[in-house]
């Protein structure tokens, strides 16, 4: 967003244009300055994608991060919990309960690290491998759906998303 646009958004927000008017007659809700904010649209797109993946995979209670965590653990057997958190952009307060749940469901197991006895390494269980194979098949199908939506702009979109992630890291 250009500097002038940012000032305009802040000015509108201070002036009360930020969604304080009632919804339109057809039920559409005004988004105010949110409509021009990249972060808001990133969240909407991520949420819609996540819900669609959950429906496709038949997950009644899909939880963010599970699939990514399992994929990273599979690709890096023996990874520590802190390394996992960094890889999937989760802090300790959210990766710890995620790992606890995966262990509880017998999808991941913990081992004392042979290199550092204070550290715990993670690996997938047999059930975790089976579950991940099933989820991966759904993820590939889901990605084909996203490819159809994005079309030839996929590489550009991924490049822009990486640029955002790297620029804000």
N, C-alpha and C positions, 0 to 999 in steps of 0.2 A: 504494500500500500504506500503510495507516495505521501510525502510529508503533508501536502495540502489536504489530501483525502483524510489522513489521520486527524488533522485539526478539525475538519468538518465532522467527522464521526464523534470526536470528543465534544464539540460544540452542540451537536444534536442531542447527545446524551445528557449534557447539562441542561439543555433547554426543555427536556422532557419528551423528546421525540422517540425515545428508546422503548417503544412498545406500550406506552401508557394509554393509547387510544384503544377503544374496544375493537374486537374483531370485525372484519367487513361483513356485509350482509350475506355473502355466500359462505361464511364460516371460516374464510382464510384468516390466519393470524398474521399480523404485521410483525416483521422481525426487526424493524428499525435498523440500527447500525450493524446488528449481527449479520444481515444479509450481505454485507461487504467484507466480512472478516474471514480470512482463509482458515484460521483455526476452527471456527464454528463449522464450516463446511467439511473440513477434514474429519471432525468428530461425527458429523451426520453420515458421511460416507463410510467411515469405519464401522459405525453402529449398524448401518443397513447391511453391510457386507457380513458382519459377524452374525447377525440374525439369520441371514439367508444361508450361511454356512451351517449354522445350528439346525435349521429346518432340514437341509439336505442330508446332514449326518444323523438326523433323528435324535438329536440331543434335547431332552426336555429341559435341562437346566445348563445351557452352555455357559461356560465361564471363561473370561478372557485369559489368555496366556497359557492355557493348558497345552494346546496343540504345539505352540511355539516352544514351550519348555521341553516337551517330550522330543520334538525334532532336534533341538540343540543337544539334549542329553544323548540321544541316539548317535548324533554325529560326533560327539565328544565324550565317549565313555570315560568315567572317572572325573568329570568336570566337578568343580566345587560349586557350592551354592552361590557364593559371591560372584564367581565367574559367570554362572548362569544368569544371575540378576543383571549383570552388566550387558550380557549378550542380548537379552530380551528387553532391556531398558526398564527393569523393575528394581525398586529399592528393596532393602532388606525387609522392611515392614510388609511388603506385599509378596515377595518371593518366598519367604518363610512359610506362611500359611498355604501357599500354592504347593510347595514341596511336601508339606505335612499331609495335605489332602491326597496328593498323588501316591505317597507312601501308604496312607490309610487304605486306598483303593487297590493296593498291590500292583500299581503300574510302574512305580519307581522304587528302588531300594538304595539305602544309604550304606556306605562302608567307611570305616576309618581310613584316611589317606595313608598309604605306606610312606609317602614322602614327608608328611607333616601330621603327626598323631593328633594334633589339635584340630585338624581340618577333616571335613567329611566329603567324600566323593559320591557321586550319583551315577546310577546306571538304570536302564530299563529292565523290568522283569519280563518273563515270557508273556504274561498278560499285557504288559505295557507294549511289547513289540506287536502283538496281535491287534491291540486297540489302535496303535499308531498306524499300522498298515491300513486298517479300515478308514481311519480319519484322513490319511494321506490320499486314498482313492477319492474320497469326497472332496478334499481340498483341490485336487487336480481338476475335477469336474467343475467345481465352483470357480476356479481360475479361468476355465474356458468360458464360463458365463461372463466373467469380468472382461475377458478379452473381447467378447462380442460387443460389450458396451463401450469399451475404450477404443477398440479398433487399432488402427495403425499408430495411434499415439501412445501405446503402452510403454515403449522404451523411454519416450519423453516424460511421461507421467512418473515412471519409476525414478528417472534421473532427477526430476523436480522434487519428489518426495525425499530422496536421499539428500538432496541439497538442503532442504528444510531441516531434516534431522541433523545433518552435520553442522549446519550453520547455527543451530540452537543448542548444540551439545556443549 
